[in-house]
Amino acid sequence: MAMDRSVVSLTVSLMALVMLGCGEDAPAVAESEAAPADARALAEILDSDPTGQGIDDAVRAVDTRRPVMASGILANSAVPATRLQIDRIEALAPASPEGRTLRTRALQIHRARLTALEHYRDALSRGEVDDDALLDALHETSTVERDLLVLRDDLAVHAPRDEDPVGAAPGMPPFAGEDRPDDGDTAEEPTHVVEDPGVVEDALPEM
């Protein structure tokens, strides 16, 4: 009987270990399935970001030689919008390791973006002054914007974006079989067929 009880005890222990192992695998599978949802949630925040409009407005003011106005646009539009983005990203609660990594990366980029925009704002506030401070701010801002685009592309790996409609690229001729647009040329197309294009007829009549 003692040996039977030992066997039963060993069997129970083995079953417990197996069940424990299965329990550890289940969260891993759930977390992996949660990665696309985490990426989509973060992508929605990035895609609804109003900061870009403020930056574009500031750039137009710079192009028209109104740097102080550009500084005000950054201060009243782009900078507050970036702070709002940071708050929205911080409020996310990703359920997957990939989602948590992407969230951390997004926070780092947006905090760097906020710092860059503040530096750019301060440099423009002095008026038309071309110096190292302005150049550094421009470089800092462009670097952060590039990092943000890379992040958005990486999010698409987990949550693909809707594909653009298939068609001819802008400025390219239409595909075969498509109607070509009217270019305004009223000249009729030639209807005769040249039997041998390699033979050139004499331009002058025989004498």
CNS distance restraints for C-alpha pairs under 8 A (distance, minus, plus):
assign (resid   1 and name CA) (resid   5 and name CA) 6.25 0.50 0.50
assign (resid   2 and name CA) (resid   6 and name CA) 6.38 0.50 0.50
assign (resid   3 and name CA) (resid   7 and name CA) 6.26 0.50 0.50
assign (resid   4 and name CA) (resid   8 and name CA) 6.22 0.50 0.50
assign (resid   5 and name CA) (resid   9 and name CA) 6.05 0.50 0.50
assign (resid   6 and name CA) (resid  10 and name CA) 6.09 0.50 0.50
assign (resid   7 and name CA) (resid  11 and name CA) 6.13 0.50 0.50
assign (resid   8 and name CA) (resid  12 and name CA) 6.21 0.50 0.50
assign (resid   9 and name CA) (resid  13 and name CA) 6.21 0.50 0.50
assign (resid  10 and name CA) (resid  14 and name CA) 6.20 0.50 0.50
assign (resid  11 and name CA) (resid  15 and name CA) 6.21 0.50 0.50
assign (resid  12 and name CA) (resid  16 and name CA) 6.16 0.50 0.50
assign (resid  13 and name CA) (resid  17 and name CA) 6.31 0.50 0.50
assign (resid  14 and name CA) (resid  18 and name CA) 6.27 0.50 0.50
assign (resid  15 and name CA) (resid  19 and name CA) 6.12 0.50 0.50
assign (resid  16 and name CA) (resid  20 and name CA) 6.04 0.50 0.50
assign (resid  17 and name CA) (resid  21 and name CA) 6.15 0.50 0.50
assign (resid  18 and name CA) (resid  22 and name CA) 6.29 0.50 0.50
assign (resid  19 and name CA) (resid  23 and name CA) 6.14 0.50 0.50
assign (resid  20 and name CA) (resid  24 and name CA) 6.37 0.50 0.50
assign (resid  21 and name CA) (resid  25 and name CA) 6.50 0.50 0.50
assign (resid  22 and name CA) (resid  26 and name CA) 6.39 0.50 0.50
assign (resid  23 and name CA) (resid  27 and name CA) 7.28 0.50 0.50
assign (resid  24 and name CA) (resid  28 and name CA) 7.02 0.50 0.50
assign (resid  25 and name CA) (resid  29 and name CA) 6.40 0.50 0.50
assign (resid  26 and name CA) (resid  30 and name CA) 6.28 0.50 0.50
assign (resid  27 and name CA) (resid  31 and name CA) 5.97 0.50 0.50
assign (resid  28 and name CA) (resid  32 and name CA) 6.19 0.50 0.50
assign (resid  29 and name CA) (resid  33 and name CA) 6.30 0.50 0.50
assign (resid  30 and name CA) (resid  34 and name CA) 6.21 0.50 0.50
assign (resid  31 and name CA) (resid  35 and name CA) 6.56 0.50 0.50
assign (resid  31 and name CA) (resid  95 and name CA) 5.92 0.50 0.50
assign (resid  31 and name CA) (resid  96 and name CA) 4.38 0.50 0.50
assign (resid  31 and name CA) (resid  97 and name CA) 7.05 0.50 0.50
assign (resid  32 and name CA) (resid  96 and name CA) 6.18 0.50 0.50
assign (resid  32 and name CA) (resid  97 and name CA) 7.96 0.50 0.50
assign (resid  33 and name CA) (resid  37 and name CA) 7.92 0.50 0.50
assign (resid  33 and name CA) (resid  96 and name CA) 7.95 0.50 0.50
assign (resid  34 and name CA) (resid  38 and name CA) 6.20 0.50 0.50
assign (resid  34 and name CA) (resid  95 and name CA) 5.99 0.50 0.50
assign (resid  34 and name CA) (resid  96 and name CA) 5.63 0.50 0.50
assign (resid  35 and name CA) (resid  39 and name CA) 6.15 0.50 0.50
assign (resid  35 and name CA) (resid  95 and name CA) 7.31 0.50 0.50
assign (resid  35 and name CA) (resid  96 and name CA) 5.33 0.50 0.50
assign (resid  35 and name CA) (resid  97 and name CA) 7.60 0.50 0.50
assign (resid  35 and name CA) (resid  98 and name CA) 5.94 0.50 0.50
assign (resid  35 and name CA) (resid  99 and name CA) 5.63 0.50 0.50
assign (resid  35 and name CA) (resid 158 and name CA) 6.69 0.50 0.50
assign (resid  36 and name CA) (resid  40 and name CA) 6.09 0.50 0.50
assign (resid  36 and name CA) (resid 158 and name CA) 4.95 0.50 0.50
assign (resid  36 and name CA) (resid 159 and name CA) 5.14 0.50 0.50
assign (resid  37 and name CA) (resid  41 and name CA) 6.21 0.50 0.50
assign (resid  37 and name CA) (resid 159 and name CA) 7.48 0.50 0.50
assign (resid  38 and name CA) (resid  42 and name CA) 6.40 0.50 0.50
assign (resid  38 and name CA) (resid  94 and name CA) 5.47 0.50 0.50
assign (resid  38 and name CA) (resid  95 and name CA) 6.96 0.50 0.50
assign (resid  38 and name CA) (resid  96 and name CA) 7.20 0.50 0.50
assign (resid  38 and name CA) (resid  99 and name CA) 5.08 0.50 0.50
assign (resid  39 and name CA) (resid  43 and name CA) 5.98 0.50 0.50
assign (resid  39 and name CA) (resid  99 and name CA) 6.12 0.50 0.50
assign (resid  39 and name CA) (resid 102 and name CA) 7.60 0.50 0.50
assign (resid  39 and name CA) (resid 155 and name CA) 5.58 0.50 0.50
assign (resid  39 and name CA) (resid 156 and name CA) 7.71 0.50 0.50
assign (resid  39 and name CA) (resid 158 and name CA) 6.10 0.50 0.50
assign (resid  39 and name CA) (resid 159 and name CA) 5.88 0.50 0.50
assign (resid  40 and name CA) (resid  44 and name CA) 6.08 0.50 0.50
assign (resid  40 and name CA) (resid 155 and name CA) 7.55 0.50 0.50
assign (resid  40 and name CA) (resid 158 and name CA) 7.97 0.50 0.50
assign (resid  40 and name CA) (resid 159 and name CA) 5.69 0.50 0.50
assign (resid  41 and name CA) (resid  45 and name CA) 6.70 0.50 0.50
assign (resid  41 and name CA) (resid  92 and name CA) 8.00 0.50 0.50
assign (resid  42 and name CA) (resid  46 and name CA) 6.45 0.50 0.50
assign (resid  42 and name CA) (resid  89 and name CA) 7.12 0.50 0.50
assign (resid  42 and name CA) (resid  92 and name CA) 7.89 0.50 0.50
assign (resid  42 and name CA) (resid 103 and name CA) 7.26 0.50 0.50
assign (resid  42 and name CA) (resid 155 and name CA) 7.95 0.50 0.50
assign (resid  43 and name CA) (resid  47 and name CA) 5.99 0.50 0.50
assign (resid  43 and name CA) (resid 152 and name CA) 6.83 0.50 0.50
assign (resid  43 and name CA) (resid 155 and name CA) 6.59 0.50 0.50
assign (resid  44 and name CA) (resid  48 and name CA) 6.15 0.50 0.50
assign (resid  45 and name CA) (resid  49 and name CA) 6.31 0.50 0.50
assign (resid  45 and name CA) (resid  85 and name CA) 7.30 0.50 0.50
assign (resid  45 and name CA) (resid  88 and name CA) 7.27 0.50 0.50
assign (resid  45 and name CA) (resid  89 and name CA) 7.41 0.50 0.50
assign (resid  46 and name CA) (resid  85 and name CA) 7.95 0.50 0.50
assign (resid  46 and name CA) (resid 152 and name CA) 7.52 0.50 0.50
assign (resid  49 and name CA) (resid  81 and name CA) 7.52 0.50 0.50
assign (resid  49 and name CA) (resid  85 and name CA) 6.98 0.50 0.50
assign (resid  50 and name CA) (resid  54 and name CA) 7.15 0.50 0.50
assign (resid  50 and name CA) (resid  78 and name CA) 7.63 0.50 0.50
assign (resid  50 and name CA) (resid  81 and name CA) 6.19 0.50 0.50
assign (resid  51 and name CA) (resid  55 and name CA) 6.41 0.50 0.50
assign (resid  51 and name CA) (resid  77 and name CA) 7.11 0.50 0.50
assign (resid  51 and name CA) (resid  78 and name CA) 4.71 0.50 0.50
assign (resid  51 and name CA) (resid  79 and name CA) 7.49 0.50 0.50
assign (resid  51 and name CA) (resid  81 and name CA) 5.22 0.50 0.50
assign (resid  51 and name CA) (resid  82 and name CA) 6.05 0.50 0.50
assign (resid  52 and name CA) (resid  56 and name CA) 6.14 0.50 0.50
assign (resid  52 and name CA) (resid  78 and name CA) 7.20 0.50 0.50
assign (resid  53 and name CA) (resid  57 and name CA) 6.19 0.50 0.50
assign (resid  53 and name CA) (resid  78 and name CA) 7.63 0.50 0.50
assign (resid  54 and name CA) (resid  58 and name CA) 6.23 0.50 0.50
assign (resid  54 and name CA) (resid  73 and name CA) 6.49 0.50 0.50
assign (resid  54 and name CA) (resid  74 and name CA) 6.36 0.50 0.50
assign (resid  54 and name CA) (resid  77 and name CA) 5.30 0.50 0.50
assign (resid  54 and name CA) (resid  78 and name CA) 4.70 0.50 0.50
assign (resid  55 and name CA) (resid  59 and name CA) 6.18 0.50 0.50
assign (resid  55 and name CA) (resid  73 and name CA) 7.91 0.50 0.50
assign (resid  55 and name CA) (resid  74 and name CA) 6.68 0.50 0.50
assign (resid  55 and name CA) (resid  78 and name CA) 5.99 0.50 0.50
assign (resid  56 and name CA) (resid  60 and name CA) 6.31 0.50 0.50
assign (resid  57 and name CA) (resid  61 and name CA) 6.39 0.50 0.50
assign (resid  57 and name CA) (resid  70 and name CA) 7.43 0.50 0.50
assign (resid  57 and name CA) (resid  73 and name CA) 7.11 0.50 0.50
assign (resid  58 and name CA) (resid  62 and name CA) 6.30 0.50 0.50
assign (resid  58 and name CA) (resid  69 and name CA) 7.55 0.50 0.50
assign (resid  58 and name CA) (resid  70 and name CA) 4.29 0.50 0.50
assign (resid  58 and name CA) (resid  71 and name CA) 7.09 0.50 0.50
assign (resid  58 and name CA) (resid  73 and name CA) 5.74 0.50 0.50
assign (resid  58 and name CA) (resid  74 and name CA) 6.40 0.50 0.50
assign (resid  59 and name CA) (resid  63 and name CA) 6.15 0.50 0.50
assign (resid  59 and name CA) (resid  70 and name CA) 6.92 0.50 0.50
assign (resid  60 and name CA) (resid  64 and name CA) 6.37 0.50 0.50
assign (resid  60 and name CA) (resid  70 and name CA) 7.93 0.50 0.50
assign (resid  61 and name CA) (resid  65 and name CA) 6.44 0.50 0.50
assign (resid  61 and name CA) (resid  66 and name CA) 5.12 0.50 0.50
assign (resid  61 and name CA) (resid  67 and name CA) 6.41 0.50 0.50
assign (resid  61 and name CA) (resid  69 and name CA) 6.48 0.50 0.50
assign (resid  61 and name CA) (resid  70 and name CA) 5.23 0.50 0.50
assign (resid  62 and name CA) (resid  66 and name CA) 5.25 0.50 0.50
assign (resid  62 and name CA) (resid  67 and name CA) 5.05 0.50 0.50
assign (resid  62 and name CA) (resid  70 and name CA) 6.06 0.50 0.50
assign (resid  65 and name CA) (resid 128 and name CA) 7.54 0.50 0.50
assign (resid  66 and name CA) (resid  70 and name CA) 6.37 0.50 0.50
assign (resid  66 and name CA) (resid 127 and name CA) 7.69 0.50 0.50
assign (resid  67 and name CA) (resid  71 and name CA) 6.15 0.50 0.50
assign (resid  67 and name CA) (resid 124 and name CA) 5.14 0.50 0.50
assign (resid  67 and name CA) (resid 125 and name CA) 6.63 0.50 0.50
assign (resid  67 and name CA) (resid 126 and name CA) 7.90 0.50 0.50
assign (resid  67 and name CA) (resid 127 and name CA) 5.42 0.50 0.50
assign (resid  67 and name CA) (resid 128 and name CA) 6.39 0.50 0.50
assign (resid  68 and name CA) (resid  72 and name CA) 6.38 0.50 0.50
assign (resid  68 and name CA) (resid 124 and name CA) 5.82 0.50 0.50
assign (resid  68 and name CA) (resid 125 and name CA) 4.83 0.50 0.50
assign (resid  68 and name CA) (resid 126 and name CA) 6.93 0.50 0.50
assign (resid  68 and name CA) (resid 127 and name CA) 5.53 0.50 0.50
assign (resid  69 and name CA) (resid  73 and name CA) 6.30 0.50 0.50
assign (resid  70 and name CA) (resid  74 and name CA) 6.31 0.50 0.50
assign (resid  70 and name CA) (resid 121 and name CA) 7.59 0.50 0.50
assign (resid  70 and name CA) (resid 124 and name CA) 6.91 0.50 0.50
assign (resid  70 and name CA) (resid 125 and name CA) 7.98 0.50 0.50
assign (resid  71 and name CA) (resid  75 and name CA) 6.18 0.50 0.50
assign (resid  71 and name CA) (resid 120 and name CA) 7.59 0.50 0.50
assign (resid  71 and name CA) (resid 121 and name CA) 4.57 0.50 0.50
assign (resid  71 and name CA) (resid 122 and name CA) 6.95 0.50 0.50
assign (resid  71 and name CA) (resid 123 and name CA) 7.98 0.50 0.50
assign (resid  71 and name CA) (resid 124 and name CA) 5.30 0.50 0.50
assign (resid  71 and name CA) (resid 125 and name CA) 5.30 0.50 0.50
assign (resid  72 and name CA) (resid  76 and name CA) 6.03 0.50 0.50
assign (resid  72 and name CA) (resid 121 and name CA) 7.45 0.50 0.50
assign (resid  72 and name CA) (resid 125 and name CA) 7.72 0.50 0.50
assign (resid  73 and name CA) (resid  77 and name CA) 5.55 0.50 0.50
assign (resid  73 and name CA) (resid  78 and name CA) 7.03 0.50 0.50
assign (resid  74 and name CA) (resid  78 and name CA) 4.76 0.50 0.50
assign (resid  74 and name CA) (resid  79 and name CA) 5.76 0.50 0.50
assign (resid  74 and name CA) (resid 117 and name CA) 7.07 0.50 0.50
assign (resid  74 and name CA) (resid 118 and name CA) 7.87 0.50 0.50
assign (resid  74 and name CA) (resid 121 and name CA) 5.96 0.50 0.50
assign (resid  75 and name CA) (resid  79 and name CA) 5.54 0.50 0.50
assign (resid  75 and name CA) (resid  80 and name CA) 7.25 0.50 0.50
assign (resid  75 and name CA) (resid 118 and name CA) 7.63 0.50 0.50
assign (resid  75 and name CA) (resid 121 and name CA) 6.59 0.50 0.50
assign (resid  76 and name CA) (resid  80 and name CA) 6.55 0.50 0.50
assign (resid  77 and name CA) (resid  81 and name CA) 6.11 0.50 0.50
assign (resid  78 and name CA) (resid  82 and name CA) 6.17 0.50 0.50
assign (resid  78 and name CA) (resid 117 and name CA) 7.58 0.50 0.50
assign (resid  79 and name CA) (resid  83 and name CA) 6.41 0.50 0.50
assign (resid  79 and name CA) (resid 114 and name CA) 6.27 0.50 0.50
assign (resid  79 and name CA) (resid 117 and name CA) 6.48 0.50 0.50
assign (resid  79 and name CA) (resid 118 and name CA) 7.01 0.50 0.50
assign (resid  80 and name CA) (resid  84 and name CA) 6.26 0.50 0.50
assign (resid  81 and name CA) (resid  85 and name CA) 6.28 0.50 0.50
assign (resid  82 and name CA) (resid  86 and name CA) 6.34 0.50 0.50
assign (resid  82 and name CA) (resid 110 and name CA) 6.84 0.50 0.50
assign (resid  82 and name CA) (resid 113 and name CA) 7.47 0.50 0.50
assign (resid  82 and name CA) (resid 114 and name CA) 6.06 0.50 0.50
assign (resid  83 and name CA) (resid  87 and name CA) 6.42 0.50 0.50
assign (resid  83 and name CA) (resid 114 and name CA) 7.09 0.50 0.50
assign (resid  84 and name CA) (resid  88 and name CA) 6.25 0.50 0.50
assign (resid  85 and name CA) (resid  89 and name CA) 6.18 0.50 0.50
assign (resid  85 and name CA) (resid 110 and name CA) 7.49 0.50 0.50
assign (resid  86 and name CA) (resid  90 and name CA) 6.09 0.50 0.50
assign (resid  86 and name CA) (resid 107 and name CA) 6.32 0.50 0.50
assign (resid  86 and name CA) (resid 110 and name CA) 6.36 0.50 0.50
assign (resid  86 and name CA) (resid 111 and name CA) 7.19 0.50 0.50
assign (resid  87 and name CA) (resid  91 and name CA) 6.29 0.50 0.50
assign (resid  88 and name CA) (resid  92 and name CA) 6.88 0.50 0.50
assign (resid  89 and name CA) (resid 103 and name CA) 6.80 0.50 0.50
assign (resid  89 and name CA) (resid 106 and name CA) 7.47 0.50 0.50
assign (resid  89 and name CA) (resid 107 and name CA) 6.73 0.50 0.50
assign (resid  90 and name CA) (resid 103 and name CA) 7.88 0.50 0.50
assign (resid  90 and name CA) (resid 107 and name CA) 7.38 0.50 0.50
assign (resid  92 and name CA) (resid 103 and name CA) 7.75 0.50 0.50
assign (resid  93 and name CA) (resid 100 and name CA) 7.84 0.50 0.50
assign (resid  94 and name CA) (resid  99 and name CA) 5.16 0.50 0.50
assign (resid  94 and name CA) (resid 100 and name CA) 5.46 0.50 0.50
assign (resid  94 and name CA) (resid 103 and name CA) 7.66 0.50 0.50
assign (resid  95 and name CA) (resid  99 and name CA) 6.72 0.50 0.50
assign (resid  95 and name CA) (resid 100 and name CA) 7.39 0.50 0.50
assign (resid  96 and name CA) (resid 100 and name CA) 6.29 0.50 0.50
assign (resid  97 and name CA) (resid 101 and name CA) 6.19 0.50 0.50
assign (resid  98 and name CA) (resid 102 and name CA) 6.18 0.50 0.50
assign (resid  99 and name CA) (resid 103 and name CA) 6.05 0.50 0.50
assign (resid 100 and name CA) (resid 104 and name CA) 6.19 0.50 0.50
assign (resid 101 and name CA) (resid 105 and name CA) 6.23 0.50 0.50
assign (resid 102 and name CA) (resid 106 and name CA) 6.03 0.50 0.50
assign (resid 102 and name CA) (resid 155 and name CA) 7.84 0.50 0.50
assign (resid 103 and name CA) (resid 107 and name CA) 6.22 0.50 0.50
assign (resid 104 and name CA) (resid 108 and name CA) 6.32 0.50 0.50
assign (resid 105 and name CA) (resid 109 and name CA) 6.28 0.50 0.50
assign (resid 106 and name CA) (resid 110 and name CA) 6.12 0.50 0.50
assign (resid 106 and name CA) (resid 148 and name CA) 7.89 0.50 0.50
assign (resid 106 and name CA) (resid 151 and name CA) 7.37 0.50 0.50
assign (resid 107 and name CA) (resid 111 and name CA) 6.01 0.50 0.50
assign (resid 108 and name CA) (resid 112 and name CA) 6.19 0.50 0.50
assign (resid 109 and name CA) (resid 113 and name CA) 6.04 0.50 0.50
assign (resid 109 and name CA) (resid 144 and name CA) 6.59 0.50 0.50
assign (resid 109 and name CA) (resid 147 and name CA) 7.03 0.50 0.50
assign (resid 109 and name CA) (resid 148 and name CA) 6.68 0.50 0.50
assign (resid 110 and name CA) (resid 114 and name CA) 6.13 0.50 0.50
assign (resid 111 and name CA) (resid 115 and name CA) 6.39 0.50 0.50
assign (resid 112 and name CA) (resid 116 and name CA) 6.14 0.50 0.50
assign (resid 112 and name CA) (resid 144 and name CA) 6.75 0.50 0.50
assign (resid 113 and name CA) (resid 117 and name CA) 6.10 0.50 0.50
assign (resid 113 and name CA) (resid 141 and name CA) 6.72 0.50 0.50
assign (resid 113 and name CA) (resid 144 and name CA) 5.69 0.50 0.50
assign (resid 113 and name CA) (resid 145 and name CA) 7.49 0.50 0.50
assign (resid 114 and name CA) (resid 118 and name CA) 6.21 0.50 0.50
assign (resid 115 and name CA) (resid 119 and name CA) 6.26 0.50 0.50
assign (resid 116 and name CA) (resid 120 and name CA) 6.16 0.50 0.50
assign (resid 116 and name CA) (resid 137 and name CA) 6.25 0.50 0.50
assign (resid 116 and name CA) (resid 140 and name CA) 5.63 0.50 0.50
assign (resid 116 and name CA) (resid 141 and name CA) 5.17 0.50 0.50
assign (resid 116 and name CA) (resid 144 and name CA) 7.69 0.50 0.50
assign (resid 117 and name CA) (resid 121 and name CA) 5.94 0.50 0.50
assign (resid 117 and name CA) (resid 137 and name CA) 7.70 0.50 0.50
assign (resid 117 and name CA) (resid 141 and name CA) 6.48 0.50 0.50
assign (resid 118 and name CA) (resid 122 and name CA) 6.18 0.50 0.50
assign (resid 119 and name CA) (resid 123 and name CA) 6.18 0.50 0.50
assign (resid 119 and name CA) (resid 137 and name CA) 5.65 0.50 0.50
assign (resid 120 and name CA) (resid 124 and name CA) 6.21 0.50 0.50
assign (resid 120 and name CA) (resid 134 and name CA) 6.73 0.50 0.50
assign (resid 120 and name CA) (resid 137 and name CA) 4.88 0.50 0.50
assign (resid 120 and name CA) (resid 138 and name CA) 6.62 0.50 0.50
assign (resid 120 and name CA) (resid 141 and name CA) 7.51 0.50 0.50
assign (resid 121 and name CA) (resid 125 and name CA) 6.18 0.50 0.50
assign (resid 122 and name CA) (resid 126 and name CA) 7.23 0.50 0.50
assign (resid 123 and name CA) (resid 127 and name CA) 7.99 0.50 0.50
assign (resid 123 and name CA) (resid 133 and name CA) 6.33 0.50 0.50
assign (resid 123 and name CA) (resid 134 and name CA) 5.28 0.50 0.50
assign (resid 123 and name CA) (resid 137 and name CA) 7.28 0.50 0.50
assign (resid 124 and name CA) (resid 128 and name CA) 7.36 0.50 0.50
assign (resid 124 and name CA) (resid 129 and name CA) 7.86 0.50 0.50
assign (resid 124 and name CA) (resid 134 and name CA) 7.22 0.50 0.50
assign (resid 129 and name CA) (resid 134 and name CA) 7.76 0.50 0.50
assign (resid 130 and name CA) (resid 134 and name CA) 6.41 0.50 0.50
assign (resid 130 and name CA) (resid 135 and name CA) 7.59 0.50 0.50
assign (resid 131 and name CA) (resid 135 and name CA) 6.46 0.50 0.50
assign (resid 132 and name CA) (resid 136 and name CA) 5.88 0.50 0.50
assign (resid 133 and name CA) (resid 137 and name CA) 6.16 0.50 0.50
assign (resid 134 and name CA) (resid 138 and name CA) 6.20 0.50 0.50
assign (resid 135 and name CA) (resid 139 and name CA) 6.20 0.50 0.50
assign (resid 136 and name CA) (resid 140 and name CA) 6.00 0.50 0.50
assign (resid 137 and name CA) (resid 141 and name CA) 6.07 0.50 0.50
assign (resid 138 and name CA) (resid 142 and name CA) 6.16 0.50 0.50
assign (resid 139 and name CA) (resid 143 and name CA) 6.12 0.50 0.50
assign (resid 140 and name CA) (resid 144 and name CA) 6.39 0.50 0.50
assign (resid 141 and name CA) (resid 145 and name CA) 6.28 0.50 0.50
assign (resid 142 and name CA) (resid 146 and name CA) 6.22 0.50 0.50
assign (resid 143 and name CA) (resid 147 and name CA) 6.32 0.50 0.50
assign (resid 144 and name CA) (resid 148 and name CA) 6.20 0.50 0.50
assign (resid 145 and name CA) (resid 149 and name CA) 6.41 0.50 0.50
assign (resid 146 and name CA) (resid 150 and name CA) 6.39 0.50 0.50
assign (resid 147 and name CA) (resid 151 and name CA) 6.23 0.50 0.50
assign (resid 148 and name CA) (resid 152 and name CA) 6.33 0.50 0.50
assign (resid 149 and name CA) (resid 153 and name CA) 6.36 0.50 0.50
assign (resid 150 and name CA) (resid 154 and name CA) 6.24 0.50 0.50
assign (resid 151 and name CA) (resid 155 and name CA) 6.23 0.50 0.50
assign (resid 152 and name CA) (resid 156 and name CA) 6.56 0.50 0.50
assign (resid 153 and name CA) (resid 157 and name CA) 7.03 0.50 0.50
assign (resid 154 and name CA) (resid 158 and name CA) 7.51 0.50 0.50
assign (resid 155 and name CA) (resid 159 and name CA) 6.13 0.50 0.50
assign (resid 155 and name CA) (resid 160 and name CA) 7.61 0.50 0.50
assign (resid 156 and name CA) (resid 160 and name CA) 4.25 0.50 0.50
assign (resid 156 and name CA) (resid 161 and name CA) 5.90 0.50 0.50
assign (resid 168 and name CA) (resid 172 and name CA) 6.18 0.50 0.50
assign (resid 168 and name CA) (resid 173 and name CA) 7.09 0.50 0.50
assign (resid 168 and name CA) (resid 174 and name CA) 5.89 0.50 0.50
assign (resid 168 and name CA) (resid 175 and name CA) 6.71 0.50 0.50
assign (resid 173 and name CA) (resid 180 and name CA) 7.93 0.50 0.50
assign (resid 174 and name CA) (resid 178 and name CA) 6.00 0.50 0.50
assign (resid 174 and name CA) (resid 179 and name CA) 7.54 0.50 0.50
assign (resid 174 and name CA) (resid 180 and name CA) 6.58 0.50 0.50
